[in-house]
Amino acid sequence: MLRFVIRRLLQAIPTLLVLSILVFAWLRLLPGGPATALLGDKATPEKIASLNSVLGLDQPIFVQYFKFLGRVLTGDFGSSLISGDTVLAEIARAFPATVELSLAALVLAVGFGIPMGYLAARHRGRLLDNATVLTTLVGVAVPVFFFGVLLKYVFAQKLGILPPSGRQDVTIDATHITGFFTLDGLLTGELDATWDAIKHLILPAIALASIPFAVIVRITRASVLDVQQEDFVRTAESKGLTTATIRQRHVLRNALLPVSTTIGLQTGLLLAGAVLTEKVFNWNGVGALLAQGIERRDYPRLQALLLLAAAVYVIVNLLVDISYAIIDPRVRVR
């Protein structure tokens, strides 16, 4: 197992290297540039050329790339052109917010998605199955930002039972240790701060979970229906095993293999930054950093964020491969 993990991590190096080249070139092909975005209305050809010279953007692109690569190998991703802070410091401040939101959304999507998909498969063709299929179609079709605005309108504006935006009420004097607001209140004993953070987390987590929930339900349903037709299930039935044993040990366990892959991919998408959800709910996480970076052509910030997203995908896919051996003993990771 350890050999497999090391090999997969080494295989990720050329992947990240190629991606860094593509990201570096793509950013510089975008219309406009950092100098134009920073200067705004004061942008003249002379001022743009002068600022490009200061930023080193007047050099050949391959020279810029190798300088960037040399800094990255030393752990230096540069400083943001917007804030002036180091990119790593910005990400360190924003990443806990995105992780907290993503984990909450993933818990909702998995916690409700797998049971609903399993029950829909067991009641195939009946009312529950039809209602589940319709719900997942709506979940996939409705844009996240529209669903988020709808949730805010109903639960924040009309009913007034949940806060409309932000991570925590500004009037609460909370102590922040880790950047995870729900955890910080538990660590410091400020339970009112934890409860307030949870209330702020509910609506954006539901909005962000809508698409992963629909995908997980559909994959689980299809996988369970497929496994139920396998020969080993009929063999188990002929041996007189109880229905509960067949469902738990044979059907659900084998059906979880493709579901685990789906969960891994959805986790990577969530952690990469939920731009629209964070924008709707004013959730200052990685998604907000990414949106602002694209708008202002902040090359150092965008380069670091996109490489971080790629690294997240690599790690998540590795964990998915390892989970195969845990879910199904027949699978051996070599």
LINQUI-V601863 format. One record per backbone hydrogen bond with DSSP energy under -0.5 kcal/mol. NH is the residue of the N-H (numbers start at 1). CO is the residue of the C=O. E is the energy in kcal/mol with one decimal. If there is no record, write none. Layout:
NH_CO_E ; NH_CO_E
This chain:
5_1_-2.2 ; 6_2_-2.4 ; 7_3_-2.4 ; 8_4_-2.4 ; 9_5_-2.2 ; 10_6_-2.2 ; 11_7_-2.1 ; 12_8_-1.1 ; 13_9_-0.6 ; 13_10_-0.9 ; 14_10_-0.6 ; 15_11_-0.9 ; 16_12_-2.6 ; 17_13_-2.2 ; 18_14_-2.6 ; 19_15_-2.3 ; 20_16_-2.3 ; 21_17_-1.7 ; 22_18_-2.2 ; 23_19_-3.0 ; 24_20_-2.4 ; 25_21_-2.5 ; 26_22_-2.8 ; 27_23_-2.4 ; 28_24_-1.2 ; 29_25_-0.7 ; 29_26_-1.0 ; 30_26_-0.6 ; 30_27_-0.8 ; 37_33_-2.3 ; 38_34_-2.9 ; 39_35_-2.4 ; 40_36_-1.9 ; 42_39_-1.9 ; 43_40_-1.6 ; 44_42_-0.6 ; 48_44_-3.0 ; 49_45_-2.2 ; 50_46_-2.2 ; 51_47_-2.6 ; 52_48_-2.5 ; 53_49_-1.8 ; 54_50_-1.8 ; 55_51_-2.4 ; 56_52_-0.7 ; 57_52_-2.4 ; 58_52_-0.8 ; 59_56_-0.8 ; 64_60_-2.2 ; 65_61_-2.4 ; 66_62_-2.2 ; 67_63_-1.8 ; 68_64_-2.3 ; 69_65_-3.1 ; 70_66_-2.1 ; 71_67_-1.9 ; 72_68_-2.4 ; 73_69_-2.1 ; 74_70_-0.6 ; 74_71_-0.8 ; 75_72_-2.0 ; 76_71_-3.0 ; 77_75_-0.7 ; 80_85_-3.2 ; 84_80_-1.2 ; 87_78_-2.5 ; 90_86_-1.9 ; 91_87_-2.6 ; 92_88_-2.4 ; 93_89_-1.6 ; 94_90_-2.0 ; 95_91_-3.3 ; 96_92_-0.6 ; 97_94_-0.6 ; 98_94_-1.5 ; 99_95_-2.7 ; 100_96_-2.6 ; 101_97_-2.2 ; 102_98_-2.9 ; 103_99_-2.8 ; 104_100_-1.9 ; 105_101_-2.3 ; 106_102_-2.6 ; 107_103_-2.5 ; 108_104_-1.9 ; 109_105_-2.6 ; 110_106_-2.9 ; 111_107_-2.5 ; 112_108_-1.9 ; 113_109_-1.8 ; 114_110_-1.7 ; 116_112_-1.8 ; 117_113_-2.5 ; 118_114_-2.4 ; 119_115_-2.6 ; 120_116_-2.3 ; 121_117_-1.8 ; 122_118_-2.0 ; 123_119_-1.6 ; 124_121_-1.1 ; 126_123_-2.2 ; 129_123_-0.7 ; 130_126_-2.6 ; 131_127_-2.7 ; 132_128_-2.2 ; 133_129_-2.5 ; 134_130_-2.2 ; 135_131_-2.3 ; 136_132_-2.4 ; 137_133_-2.0 ; 138_134_-2.1 ; 139_135_-2.5 ; 140_136_-2.1 ; 141_137_-2.2 ; 142_138_-2.6 ; 147_143_-2.3 ; 148_144_-2.6 ; 149_145_-2.2 ; 150_146_-2.4 ; 151_147_-2.4 ; 152_148_-2.2 ; 153_149_-2.3 ; 154_150_-2.3 ; 155_151_-2.5 ; 156_151_-0.6 ; 156_152_-1.4 ; 157_152_-2.3 ; 158_153_-2.4 ; 159_154_-2.4 ; 161_155_-2.0 ; 162_155_-1.5 ; 166_281_-2.8 ; 172_169_-1.6 ; 173_171_-0.5 ; 174_172_-1.6 ; 176_174_-0.6 ; 177_175_-0.6 ; 181_179_-0.9 ; 183_180_-0.5 ; 184_180_-2.8 ; 185_181_-1.5 ; 186_182_-0.7 ; 187_183_-2.2 ; 188_184_-2.2 ; 189_185_-0.8 ; 190_185_-1.2 ; 191_189_-1.5 ; 193_190_-0.6 ; 194_190_-1.6 ; 195_191_-2.6 ; 196_192_-2.1 ; 197_193_-2.3 ; 198_194_-2.3 ; 199_195_-2.2 ; 200_196_-1.9 ; 201_197_-1.2 ; 202_198_-1.3 ; 203_199_-0.6 ; 204_200_-0.6 ; 205_201_-2.0 ; 206_202_-2.3 ; 207_203_-2.4 ; 208_204_-2.6 ; 209_205_-1.9 ; 210_206_-0.7 ; 210_207_-0.8 ; 212_208_-0.6 ; 213_209_-2.8 ; 214_210_-1.9 ; 215_211_-2.5 ; 216_212_-2.7 ; 217_213_-2.4 ; 218_214_-2.0 ; 219_215_-2.5 ; 220_216_-2.6 ; 221_217_-2.6 ; 222_218_-2.4 ; 223_219_-2.6 ; 224_220_-2.6 ; 225_221_-2.3 ; 226_222_-1.9 ; 227_223_-2.5 ; 228_224_-2.2 ; 229_226_-1.0 ; 230_227_-2.0 ; 233_230_-0.5 ; 234_230_-1.4 ; 235_231_-2.4 ; 236_232_-1.9 ; 237_233_-2.1 ; 238_234_-2.3 ; 239_235_-1.4 ; 240_237_-1.3 ; 241_236_-1.7 ; 246_242_-2.2 ; 247_243_-2.5 ; 248_244_-2.3 ; 249_245_-2.6 ; 250_245_-0.6 ; 250_246_-1.4 ; 251_246_-2.5 ; 252_247_-3.1 ; 253_248_-0.7 ; 254_250_-0.9 ; 255_251_-2.2 ; 256_252_-1.1 ; 257_254_-1.0 ; 259_255_-0.8 ; 260_256_-2.7 ; 261_257_-1.4 ; 262_258_-2.0 ; 263_259_-2.7 ; 264_260_-2.2 ; 265_261_-2.2 ; 266_262_-2.5 ; 267_263_-2.4 ; 268_264_-2.0 ; 269_265_-1.9 ; 270_266_-2.4 ; 271_267_-2.7 ; 272_268_-1.6 ; 273_270_-1.2 ; 275_273_-1.5 ; 278_274_-2.6 ; 279_275_-1.9 ; 280_276_-2.5 ; 281_277_-2.2 ; 282_279_-0.8 ; 283_278_-2.6 ; 284_282_-0.8 ; 285_283_-2.1 ; 286_94_-0.5 ; 289_285_-1.7 ; 290_286_-2.7 ; 291_287_-2.5 ; 292_288_-2.3 ; 293_289_-2.4 ; 294_290_-2.3 ; 295_291_-2.1 ; 296_292_-2.1 ; 297_293_-0.6 ; 297_294_-0.6 ; 298_293_-2.4 ; 299_297_-1.5 ; 302_298_-2.5 ; 303_299_-2.8 ; 304_300_-1.9 ; 305_301_-2.4 ; 306_302_-2.6 ; 307_303_-1.8 ; 308_304_-2.2 ; 309_305_-2.3 ; 310_306_-1.9 ; 311_307_-2.4 ; 312_308_-2.3 ; 313_309_-2.0 ; 314_310_-2.1 ; 315_311_-2.4 ; 316_312_-2.8 ; 317_313_-2.6 ; 318_314_-1.8 ; 319_315_-2.2 ; 320_316_-2.2 ; 321_317_-2.2 ; 322_318_-2.0 ; 323_319_-2.1 ; 324_320_-1.1 ; 325_321_-0.7 ; 325_322_-0.7 ; 326_322_-0.8 ; 327_323_-2.8 ; 328_324_-2.7 ; 331_328_-1.9 ; 333_331_-0.5 ; 334_332_-0.6
